[in-house]
Amino acid sequence: MIRRWGAITAVAFMSMGIVFRSPRSDPPFTGEEWVGTGTEHLVMSDGEVRGSDGCNGILGSYSVDGDRLSFSLGIGTLKACLGVDTWLRRIRSAEISGDTMTVYDRAGERIGTLSRKV
């Protein structure tokens, strides 16, 4: 009898978990690509960011607080590319307004903009 009640209780709790589970929603900006005026671009997905500053690869993470993003870059390539402005490598934060991402460096200075790729 005790085993039966234990099994019934376990099934009831599992069912409640299924019934009360909130629907899954994708994190903001998942799968979106942002492009500059050159070959620089970022692709953001599930808190990870990857892309290129026009010369070198960029890989790291991002977090979202409203329309403000914070970036933490990790590994990346360090090739020397003559005549390429690698401003995007200095990204530390950004603000989104419509289809425009304004990019800021560590000091909070605006260093460029990217557009949402449609």
C-alpha positions in Angstrom: 0.0 0.0 0.0 2.8 2.4 0.9 4.5 1.7 -2.4 1.3 2.4 -4.3 0.9 5.9 -2.6 4.6 6.6 -3.3 4.1 5.9 -7.0 0.9 7.9 -7.1 2.5 10.9 -5.3 5.5 10.8 -7.7 3.3 10.7 -10.7 1.2 13.6 -9.3 4.4 15.8 -8.7 5.7 15.0 -12.2 2.4 15.9 -13.7 2.3 19.2 -11.8 5.8 20.0 -13.1 4.5 19.5 -16.7 1.3 21.5 -16.1 2.9 24.4 -14.3 6.1 24.7 -16.4 6.3 28.0 -18.1 6.6 28.0 -21.9 10.2 28.2 -23.1 11.2 31.4 -24.8 14.5 32.0 -26.6 16.9 34.5 -25.0 16.8 38.0 -26.6 18.7 38.3 -29.9 19.2 34.6 -30.4 20.2 33.9 -33.9 20.5 37.5 -34.9 23.3 38.8 -37.0 24.6 42.4 -36.8 26.7 43.8 -39.6 28.9 46.9 -40.0 29.7 48.9 -43.1 32.7 46.7 -43.9 33.1 43.0 -43.2 32.7 43.3 -39.4 29.8 41.4 -38.0 28.5 39.7 -34.8 26.2 36.7 -34.4 24.5 36.3 -31.0 22.9 33.1 -29.8 22.0 31.9 -26.3 24.4 34.2 -24.5 27.3 33.5 -26.9 28.7 36.0 -29.4 30.9 35.2 -32.4 31.9 37.1 -35.5 34.7 39.1 -37.0 36.2 42.6 -36.6 36.9 42.5 -40.3 40.2 40.8 -39.8 40.2 38.6 -36.7 37.6 36.2 -35.3 35.7 37.3 -32.2 34.3 34.8 -29.6 32.8 35.5 -26.2 29.6 35.9 -24.3 27.0 38.6 -23.8 24.3 39.4 -21.3 21.2 41.5 -21.7 19.7 44.1 -19.3 16.8 45.8 -21.1 18.2 47.3 -24.3 21.7 47.3 -22.9 24.2 44.5 -23.7 27.4 43.7 -21.9 30.1 41.7 -23.7 33.0 39.6 -22.4 35.3 38.6 -25.2 37.3 35.4 -24.9 39.6 33.8 -27.4 40.1 35.2 -30.9 42.7 35.3 -33.6 45.3 38.1 -33.7 46.3 38.5 -37.3 47.8 41.7 -38.6 45.6 43.1 -41.3 46.9 46.2 -43.0 44.2 48.9 -43.8 41.5 47.2 -41.7 39.9 49.1 -38.8 39.5 46.5 -36.1 37.3 48.7 -33.8 34.8 46.0 -33.1 37.5 44.0 -31.1 37.2 46.7 -28.4 33.4 46.1 -27.8 32.4 46.0 -24.1 28.8 47.1 -24.2 26.1 48.1 -26.7 22.7 49.6 -26.8 19.9 48.5 -29.2 17.5 51.0 -30.7 15.3 49.5 -33.4 17.7 47.9 -36.0 20.8 49.8 -34.8 23.3 48.6 -32.3 25.6 51.3 -30.9 28.8 49.9 -29.7 30.9 51.2 -26.8 34.4 50.4 -25.5 35.6 49.8 -21.9 35.7 53.6 -21.2 32.1 54.0 -22.4 33.1 55.8 -25.5 31.0 55.2 -28.7 33.2 53.3 -31.2 30.8 52.4 -33.9 27.4 51.0 -35.0 26.1 47.8 -36.4 22.8 47.1 -38.2 20.5 44.2 -37.7 20.8 41.9 -40.8 17.4 41.2 -42.2 
